Amino acid sequence: MGSPLHPTIPGTIHDTLILSDVHLGSEMSRAQAALDVLQAERYRRLILLGDIFSDLNFRRLTSEHWKFLSCIRKLSNPKRKIEVVWVEGNHDHGLADLMSHLVGVPVYQRYVWEYEGKRHLAIHGHQFDRFVSRNLLISRIGEQIYYQIQKIDSKAKRFSRCLDRINTRWLRLSDKVAQGAIAYARQGDCARVFCGHTHAALSLRHEGVEYYNTGSWVDARATYITVGEQGVRIHEYPGGAASQFQREEPAPELTSAPSMFVPAALPAMTGYKSLRCG
Ligand SMILES: [Mn+2]
């Protein structure tokens, strides 16, 4: 299925490969494509940046979805010398224990690492999404309705994908998450921050912090991020061609909207380290 993926530069070993929002269990999940990436690229660290699962109903997982999980399990084998970490999202919230047993990877609320003398932070991003944080129940009900629509939608899932994009735009989620993440990163003295959640790949720089969004694997456009000697790149599947769409100027919302949302659930930041779940 799909065309073969060629890594950007053959032989390149990335410091880190990051992907998010695979939504296993959803009919829109492009698990096979995501699996191609995990097998074609080379990396020392793999960060699964949340919402890898769509919901906790394992009966919705197809054989492709199980293959993806089994690949993660293999990658986490110490012999491979790849550090595999799972950062929890709002959809796979509460899976920490299960995941560490099922696929053998530690689960974090936030993950911090150092590369080229810079502190890097990975956090799913729903923490900066006021609606999801405050209305977890309403969100869950909305997701169930959305799941039913997906089931009756045509094979191409055009309507569902359109809904997904409207959802993102209507809530102006991209800028809200970017804004919250940048403020959060600054408090922790991180030079780069990586989020998922919005399903819209993005990169921008604001007040000395680089912000990147990994996008998703439920849309026609599937993306992942690599961090390495060539810097940070957003790759689009298939093809592996890196696209640099970094905005040097901050989005207008970043400067005009002063409301920064850091939920009480997130502990104080100064000098923070990685935070394990459970
Ligand atoms: Mn999410």
Residues whose N, C-alpha, C, O or C-beta is under 5 A from the ligand:
A	BS01	MN	D51 G89 N90 H126 H197
